[in-house]
Amino acid sequence: MNDEPLRLIEDAQKIGVALDAAQAQRLLRLLDELAHWNRSYNLTAITARPAMISAHLLDSLAAQPDLRGHRIADVGTGAGFPGLPLAVANPQREFTLIDSVSKKIRFVAHAARTLELPNVTPLQARVETLAPTEPFDTVLARAYATLADLLESVQGLCGSETRVVALKGLYPHDELAELPRGWRLERSRQVHIPELAAERHILSFVPQPA
C-alpha cells in the first residue's frame, strides 16, 4: 500500500473512524472518479488532491458517530457527500442520496456502480416532495441552507425517532434561535478535520414531543 491510503486510514482514526485498506482504496477511487467527471460536469470547486481528501472524505466521515439506525438519507447530497464516504465505511447500513440536480445524481449512480456499493440508492428529487412510507432513521445534510430550512424540508422523511444531523462550519448561534416548532437540539460537537483549517460543527436534532 502506498502512502496515500495509509495516511487516509491514520487521519480517519483521528476522527474516530476505523477504515480497512480496501475501504481506503475505495474512497480514494471515489476521488479519482470525481476528478474525472469534474472536468466535464463541474461537480466541485475543490480540485487539489489533499484538499479533496480533507474536505470531501474526512469531513464526510466525521459524521459517522452521529448516525442512528439502518436507513440513512443524505439530502442535498451534491456529488455524494457525505453519503458516499459513509456508505463505504458502513456497508451494513442503507443510504439514500437525494439531490434535485440530474448531473449530480448521475455521478452518484456512476460512483455507486464503480465502487460496488449495493447499499447506495441515488434519488433525483426535491426533498420537500418526498414522503416515504417508512421514515428514515437518520437524515444527513451538509451545507444545506439554514437549520430552519433543513428541518422544514425534511419533515416528510422523518418519524418520531428520526435524528437529523447537520454538518456545519461555524457554530450557528443565530440559526439555532430560529428553529421551527417540533424540533430540539439533541447534541452538538466541534470536530477537528485533519489538514482542514476551517471550523466544523456537527449538530443533531430530534423531534420534540408537543
Secondary structure, DSSP 4 states (H G I P E B T S, - for coil): --HHHHHHHHHHHHTT----HHHHHHHHHHHHHHHHHHHHH---S--SHHHHIIIIIIHHHTTGGG--SSEEEEET-TTTTTHHHHHHH-TTSEEEEEES-HHHHHHHHHHHHHTT-TTEEEEES-GGG---SS--SEEEEES-S-HHHHHHHTGGG--TT-EEEEEESS--HHHHTTPPTTEEEEEEEEE--TT--S-EEEEEEEE---
